Amino acid sequence: MSRRKPFTLVEVVVVIVIMVLTGTVAISAMRSDSTSRLMRRTSYDFRSLCSRVRFKAMEVGQDRMVVYDPEKNMFFMARPVQSQEEALEYEDGFVILDGVKWSLPEEFELTTDENHPIEVFRFYPDGGASGKWKLNLACKGKDLAMVIEVAKLTGTVIAYEKTAGDQ
């Protein structure tokens, strides 16, 4: 009968070190992936909001806007004022409509000097758009941001990731 040699202490320590290093690399890879996944999901949700506003503009045959309210940290669908009475009542030049809204996830921040609702994108009945801004959504505590803009001719909302060092 042959007897097996037991593992030496050095062999056991080497195996444990390899397992710890592999686990550390896997965890860091998953964490950065989750931030990237959060960016993509947020981008998709915002583009979905813009698509609904664009389709509403084409459906009703009137301009519709995506408006950001910094106090509520939310985006809304709005329409331009249509009379002088409305212009007096709604001094920002638009009326926020019920139903279509989206809350910015708490992991993101959008800084603006404004403290009242502001027009971000405007969609026209022909499907085109205009953008007053390039939205720069920064992920809190991370080096990543999402830039969102609109193609004027087609009304397509374009989103891409960037790091803090990118221009």
Secondary structure, 3 states (H helix, E strand, C coil): CCCCCCCCHHHHHHHHHHHHHHHHHHHHHHHHHHHHHHHHHHHHHHHHHHHHHHHHHHHHCCCEEEEEECCCCEEEEEEECCCHHHHHHCCCCEEEEEEEEEECCCCEECCCCCCCCEEEEEECCCCCEEECCCEEEEECCCCEEEEEEECCCCCCEEEEEEECCCC
